[in-house]
Amino acid sequence: MSQEPAPARGGSDAEHVPVLIAGGGPVGLTLALALANHGVEALLVERNPSTTTHPKMDITNGRSMELFRHLGVADDLRKVAVPEDHPFDVSWVTKLDGWELARFRYPTVVERRALIRDRNDGTVTLEPAMRVSQTILEPALKEILEDRADGIDVRFGWALESFQQDDHGVDAVIRHSATGEHRTVRAQFLAGCDGAGSVVRRGLDIALDDIHLHRLAARELGLRRLVSSAIRAYREDHEPPMDGRVYMVHFTSPDRELFERFGKTWHTQSPEGWTLISQNDHDTWTLHNPIGRGVDPDSIDPKQFLFERLGITFDCKIIVANAWRPRLSLAESYGHGRVWLAGDSAHQVVPAGGYGMNTGVGDAIGLAWALAANVQGWGGNRLLDAYEAERRPVAVRNRTASARNTLVRIAIKSLHKRSIHRDGWSGDRDRGMIGREILDLGNLENEADGIEFGYRYSDSPIVYGENLPSEDRFHSYIPSSVPGARPPSLYLDDGRAIFDLLGPGFTLLRFADIDAGEFETAAANRGMPFAVVDIRDTHARSLYERDLVLIRPDQHVAWRGNTVPNHPEDVIDRVCGGTKAPTSP
C-alpha cells in the first residue's frame, strides 16, 4: 500500500489527537483503555460497523486477566463470561455418539481462586483464566470504553485509508465505510491494531516471516509418517490430503445434553482432526475441522458438515460458516518513528493455546505506557524502540509454542484409524492405544504457564541491572524479580494482593526502612509518575529478593537493589528511555 500524501501537519481542517488507533478488536480496545488509564486521549477507528461475529478466541489467560484487573475491568468482563463454576476440561473422543479416549481435567475459576490463595508462593497469576468468546468480549470492552473512558473517541464504521508520518506526528486519512466520507486526522502517534491484513503494516512496508506448517510437520514428525497417515485416511474414508485450510461452523443448538454426553467440556477433540468448542456451556458452539485439497468450501452444507463430523444429528442454527487458513506469521519489524504495530498486525498464530489475542493484550499494555510517556513528555527516545525489543521476542517464543501445539494435534490425527469407531476387542485395543498416546503427548497448550506469564524482557534497553539469561521454560514460571521479569504475585499477610498496590505509573516497592527520597526527587525532576509503597512482609520480601524493587506501568520489573543507587537519576533516565523525546508542537 502506498502512503498517500496528506495535508502537511494535518491542515486547518484536520482533527488533532495524541494517539490514533486503527482497529477496534480486543487489542485496539485494550490499548484505548490503557491509554485512558494513563490520562491520554485517543481516537479509535474500526472499519466494521460493529464488533466481530466470528469467534476468533475463547480463552483470556491469567496474565491477560491480571492486566485487565490492573485496568479495573476484570470483574466486568467476568460478568459476560462462562460461569465461574464451570470447568476448563478438554476431552478427546471418537465422535459425540462414540467413546471418550482421554480427558484432561482443569479447575473452575472458583477452584482456581482457592488454589491461588492456598498456594501463595508466587508461581501462579493473581487472576484465573476466563472462558469467553471474542464475540462476547469485544462488545463488553467497547461498552466499558464508551461508558467510562474519558478522552477516548470510539468510531466504528470508519477505516484508516492512508497515512504519512514526519518527525513530529502522523497525518492520516480515515474514510466512513458506508458513506465514503473522508476526514483528515493529525496525531502524534499511530497504533496499528488492524489485524492480519493490516493497512498500517503494509503502509510501513513491513514484511511477514512465515513458518509453513506442512514443511514443519514433515521435518518434525517425519514425511513417512504423514504420507502413511494420508494414504490410510484416503483408503478408509476417501479423505483427500489436507492442504492447510480449516472449515469453521459457528452455531447454536437447544440440545445441550447431546454435547455434554461425556460431561461438561470446554474443548471436545477427535483424532479425526476436528475440535468442538463450547462457547458458553449453554447453547453456542464452534466446530473447526481441516479440509483437503480440491474441497470447495462454498459447496459445503454447514449443517451436514456438522452432523457428519460429530456423528449425530440435532436441531441447530448456523451463525457463520467459512474456511480459513491458520498462519504462523511474524512481522519483521514492529514499526518505527511514530507508527507502531500491536496484536495480529504484528503476529499471527494457530489458535492452539490461545496465544493470539493474549499476546496482543500484552502488546497493548506495553505500547500504551510507552506512548503515554512520550505524549506526556517524560518518555525518552529509546522507549518505543524498547517496545519492539521487548515484545517481538515474546511473539517469537509464542509462535514456537503455537507450532509445537499444532504438531501435537497433527501427530494425534496421524494415529487415527477407522477401527476406533467399532465395537469389539480390536476397537477397544486401538482406542486404548490412541488414548494412551494422547495422554503421553499431554496438553501443554492449556498448561504452559511459562509461555503465558514466564517471559522476561532480558535484552531490553530500558531495564537496569543484572542481565541474566532467561530460562526458557514453556511449562512453568519461576518467581523472580530480575529486571525485565513479571514479578511474583501473592497475597500479603494483611490480605491485600501485592499487584493491587501497583499504580498506573512506576511503583517502588520498599520492603525495609530505606530513605528513598533521592529516588523520588529524580523521578519528580523527570516528571514521571512515581509512587513508593511500603511493605513489611517476610514472605513477600523473600519472593522479591531485594529491599527495593521498581515496577513499571506494565507490571514488569525495571530495577532492584538493597540500597538507593549513588546516582538514582541514571536509573530513572534508563527506565524512561534515555534522553527525552521531542514533543509535538
N, C-alpha and C positions, 0 to 999 in steps of 0.2 A: 504493500500500500504506500502511496506517496503521501508525504506530509504537505498537504496543500497550503499555500500561503494564506495567512490570516492577517487581519489588520495589526500593525505593529503595536505592541503594548495594549492590545485589545481594542483600540479605537474608542471614540467617545461614546458609542452605543453599547459597549461591552459590559457584561455583568462581571463584577470583581469579587473574587472569593479566595481565601487562603489555599484551600485544597479542593480540587475537582476529582471525584471518584467515578470512574467508568465501571459500571457493573453493580447490579443490585442483588446478587446472590448472597449466600451466607458470609462470604469473605468480605465483600464490599459493605454489607450491612454491619458486620462486626467492626470493620475499620472505622466506619462512621460513628458507631457507639463509642469506640475507644478514643477517637478524636474529641468527641463531646465530653468525655470524661477528663480529657486534658484541657478543656476550655477552648478548643479550636473549632472555628466554623468551617463548614464544608458543604459542597453541592454534590449530591449523588444522582447520577443519571443511569437509567436502565432502559434498554431498547424495548423490552417487552412491556405490555401494558399492565401485567400483573405478575405475581410470583409464580414459580415453576409449577407445572402439573406433572413433572417427571420425578419419580422417587429416586434421586441420584445417590442418596446416602441414607443410612438408617441407624447410625451409631455416633453419638457425640462422646468422645472418650473422656476419661477422668481429668486429663490435663486441660482439655478444652473447657470442661466444666469448672475447673479451678479458675480459669481466666474469665469465664462468664460470671462466676461468683465475684471476682475482683471488680467487674463492671457493674455489679449489683443486679444482675438479671437472671441468675441461675434458677432461683425459685420460680420465677415467672415462666421460664421455659419448661420446667418440670410439670407445670400445670397442664401443658398440652401434650406431654409425652405419654408413653405406655405407663400404666400404673406401677407404682414403686414396689408392689408386692409380687410382680411378675418376674419370672426367671429369664436368664440370658442363654438358655440351653441351646446346644447345637446337636442335631440328630442326623445320622446317616441311615437311609432306608433304601430298600429296593424300589418300591413305589408306595404311594399312600395306602393302597389296599394290600400291601405285601408284608415284609418283615423289617424290623429295625436291626441294623447291623452294628451300630455303635452310637454312644451318646456321650457328649462332653457336658457336664453339669456346671453351671455357674450361678453364683448367688444373686438374689434380687437386690435392688437398691437398698431396701430396708436392711437386709442381711449384711450387705457390704458396708453400710454405715456403722453397724455394730462392730464389724471386723476392724474397720479403720480406728475406731476409738479403743478397742481392746488391744490391738497391736501397738499402735502409737510409737513406732520405732523409726519413723521417717521413711519407710520403704514403700508406702502407698500414697496415693493422691488424697488430698483433702476431700474431694468430691468423688462419688461413684460415677461411673459412666451413665449415659442416658440413652434409652432407645426411643428414637423419634425419626420419622420420615422427613426428608428435606421439604416435601410438600406441606408439612405442618410447621417445620422450624422457620422457614423463610417468612411466612405471614406473621408469625409471632415476633420475630426480630424486627420486621418492618413496622408493626404496630407499636412496639416499645419505642422504636426510634422516633416515630412520628408523634407519639404522645409525650415523651419525656425529654428528648434530646434537643435542648435549646441550641439554636445556631446551625442546625443541620437541615438543609433543604433537600427533600426527597422527591425526585421526579421520575416516576415510571412512565414509559411510553416515549422517552427521549433517548436518543442514541448518540454516542460520540462518533462524529464523522471524520474529523481530521484534527491535527494539532501541529504546532510548531513551537519549539522552545528556544529561549535565549538565555543569557546569563542571569536574568532577573525573574523569569517566570515562563509561563506557557500560555499561548493563545490557542484556544480550541473552538471548533465549530460543532455545535450539537444540533440535531435535527429531530423534530417531532415525528414519530413513526407513522402516525395516522394522517396528519395534515401536510407533512413535508416542510413545515415552517423551520427556518434556520435561525439560530442565535449564536452570538459570539461570547465566549467566556474568557476572561483573563484570570488565571490562577497562579499562585506562587508555585504550586506543585500539582502534578497529575499522577494519580494512582490507578494503574490498570488492573482491575479486578474483574475483567470482562471475559473470562473463560478461555477454553481451549482455542477458539478461533480469534483470539484477542486482536482487536484493532490497534491497541496500544503496542503490543509486542511487534506486530507487523510494521507499524509506523516507525518503530525504532530499528527495524531491520535485524531483529534478533532471531537467530536460527534455533531450531529444536534438535536436541540429541535424542535419538530413539534407540531403545532396546527392542529387537524383534523377537517376539515370544517363540515363534517357530524355530528359529535358529538357536535360541537359548535352550529350549526344551530338547532339541536334538543333541546339543552338546552336553547338557547336564544329565538327561535321562537315557540317552543313547538312541541312535537312529533305529537300530534293530528293534528295540522295544516298541517304539512308536509305530513303526511300519507293521509289525506283527499285530499290534492292537488295532490298527486301522483296517487291516485285512480281515481280522476276526469280526469287527463291527460291520463291515460290508457284507461278509458271508452270512452272518447270523441275522442282521437287522436291516440289510440293504442301506446302511448309513454311509453317505459319501464322506470323504476325508474332510476334516474341519479346516476352515480357511481363516479362522481368527475372529469371525463375526459371532455376535450373540443376539438372540431374539428375546426381547423383553415383553412380558404381558403383565400389566398392572390392572388389578380387578378387585371387585367387591363380591362378596357372597354371604348369604344368610346362614350357610351350612357349616358353621364353625366346628361342629363336632367331627366332621369328616377330616378337618385339617389338624385336629388335636387327638387323633386316634392313638398316638403314641405318647400323649401328654402335651402340656403347653410348651411350645418350642419357638424359639426366635428364628433360627435358620434350620430348615429341613433340606438335606442334600442327598444326592444319589450318585453312585458310581456311573450311572448313565451320563452324568455331566450337568444335570440341572440343579438349581438352587431355588428354593421357595422361601421367601422372606415374609414373616408375619409383621406387618407394619404397625398394627395397633392391638393385636391379640383379640380382635372383635369381629371385624368384617372386611378388612382390607389386606391384600397380599400382593406380592410381586414375584413372578417367575422369571428366571434368567436361564437360558439354555443355548449352548453352542449350536450353530447351524453350519452345514457343509457347503462345499463347492457346488456351484450350479443351482443352489436354492434361491429362488426369487422371493424375498420377504413380502412383496406385495401380493403374492399368490397364497400366502398363509392365512388360514382361517384361525384367528386367535383362540376362539373357544375350543375348536377341535384340537389345536395345538396343546392347549392346557390339558384337555381330557386324556390325550394320548400320552403325554409325559407323566402325568400324575397317576394314571391308571384308574381314574374314577370320573364319573360324570356328576355334575352338580349345577345348581342354579347359580348364575353369575352375571355380572355386568362388567364389560370391558371399559376401563377408563382410558387407557392408552396402550398401544402395542406398536413396537417398531424394532428394527435391527440397529445394532450399534457395534462399534469396534473398540475393544479395550486397548489402551495405549500405555506405554511406559516412556514418557517423554519428559525432557528437562530442558528449559531454556538455557542457552549458553551464557546468558547474562541476565541479571535481574533489573537492568536499567542503567541510566546514567544521568548526570545533571539533575534535572528537576522532574524527571519522569521515571517511575518505578513500577514494577510488577508485583503481584501477590496472588496466591491461590492458583487456580487452574491455568491462568495465563502464563505462569512460570513453570508449572509441573503438572503432569497427569499420570495417574497410576491406575492399575487394576483395582476394583473395589475391595478385593480380598484383604481384610484387615482394617478397612475404614481410614486409610491414611490420606485420602484426598482432601476432603473438607477440613479434617482435623489439622493437617499440616498447614492448610490455608488460614485457619484461625490463629495459629502461631505466627504466621507471616503478618497477619493484620495487626496483632498486638505489637510485634516488633517494629513494623513500619510506622505505626501510629505515634509511638513516642519519639521516634527519630524525626518525623515530620513536625510534630508539635514543638520539639526543641528548636528546630530551625525557624519555624514560624514565629515563635516567641523570643528568639534571639539569643538563647543560651546554648544552642547546639553548635558544634564545631563542623568544620568542612569534611571531616572523615566519618561523620555519623551515618550518612546514607550509604557510603561505600561499605561500612561495617555491617549494615543490614544485609547486603548480599554475602559478605564474608561469613556471616553467621547462619543465615537461613538456607543458602544454597547447599551447603554440606548436609544439612538436615534432610533436604529433599533428595539428595543423592542416596543417603542412607535408607530413607523410607522407600524409595524406588527399589532399592535392592531387596528390602524386606517384602515388598509387594510382589516382586518377581519370584522370590522364594515361596511365598504362599501360593502363588498361581501354579508353580511347578508341582507343589503337593497335590493340588486339585487335578492337574493333568496326570500325575502318577497314579492317582486313585482311579481316574477314568480308564487308564490303560489296563487296569485289572478287571474291568467289567466283563462278565460272561453271561450269556443268556441263561445259564443253568441256575443263577441265583434267584430267578423268578419261579423256580419249580419246587413242588413238594418232593419229599423223599430224601434219602440219605445223601445223594450226590449234591442236591441243593443245599442241605444243611452243612455239608462239608465245605462247599465253595463259599457260602455265606460266612461261615466261621473264619475261613482263611482271609477273606476280604475285611471282615470286621477287625480281626487282629492286626492286619496291616494298617488299617485306618488309625487304630489306637497307637500303634508303634510310630506312625508318622506324626501323630499329635495334632494339635490345633493351635499352633503358635500365633496364627493370625488374630486370635482373641485372647492371647496371653502375653503379648510382647510388651511388658512394662518398660523395658529398656528402650524400645522404639518410641513409645508413646510419651514418656517423660524422663528418660535417662540420657537424652542428648546434652552435650556440653559444647559451648562456643569456645573451643580450645584455641583456635587461631585468630580470635577476634582482635582487631587493633584497638578496641576500646574497653578491654578488661585489663586490670592492673594486678600484677603479682605473679605467682607461680604459673609457669607454662607447662603443666603436667600433661602427658598424653592421655587421651580419653580411653577408657576401657570400653571397647565396642561390644557391649552385651545386648543382644536382642531380647533375651528372656527377662532380665531382671534389672532393677535400679538399685545402685548402691548409694545410700545417702552421703552427700558431700557438700561442703561449702567452698570447694575450689572455685576460684574466679571463672565465670562462664557457665557454671552449672546452675540448674534449678535447685534451690536449697531444699532441705528436708521439711516436710510438712508434719506438724504434730500439734497435739493439744497440750497447753501448759497446765501446771498444777491447779491454777485457778479456773480451768475450764475453757479458757479462750483459745481459739485456733491462732497459731502464730502467723499464718498467712493473712488473717483478718486484720492484723496490726500493720500491714504494709500499705502505705498510701499510694496515691496516683503518681507521685514523683519518686525521688530517691529516698530510701529509708535506711538509716544507720541503726542496726540492732546493737545495743550495748548491754553486754552480759556481766560487766564489772564496773566498779566505781572509777571511771576514767574520764578526765576532763576532755570533752570533745569540742570545746569552744573554737579552737583553731580550724577544725573541720567545718563547723557551722559558718565561721567567718568567710572561709574560702568559697563555700557554696553560695553564700549571700553575695559576695563580690562578683561571682559569675552570673548570678541571677537565676540559678537553677533551683527547682523545688526540692527541698531537703528537710527531713524531719528526723529527730532522734527518738527512738523508742527504747525505754529501759525494760530489761527482762532479767529477773533473778530466778532462774530455774535451772537446777543442776543438770537435769536430763536434756533440756534444750541446749545448754552450753556444751555438753558432750557431743551432741549431734552437729552443732555448728562449728565446733573445733577451734574457734578463736573468740577473744573477748569483744572484738568489734567486727561486724560483718555488714558491708554496704550492699544493699539490694536495689536493683534498678527498677524502673517503672514496669518492666515486663516480667518481674519476679525471677530474674537471674542475678547471680552474684557478680558484683562489679569489682570488689576489693575486699580483703580481710586482713586482720592483723591483731596483735595483742596490745599495741600502743598506737597512738596517733603518729603518723609518719612525720619526719622532720620538715618536710615540705608538702603539707596536705593539698596545696594548690596544684601540685603536679598530678596528684591522683585525680582531683576534680577535673583538671584540664584533659587528662587521658580519657576518663569515662564519659566526658561530654563531647568527645570527638575532636579535641585539639583546638586550634585557633577558631574563633567564632566565624561562622559563615556569614557572608554579607547578606543583609536583609533586603527585601524587595522594596523599591521606592513606592 
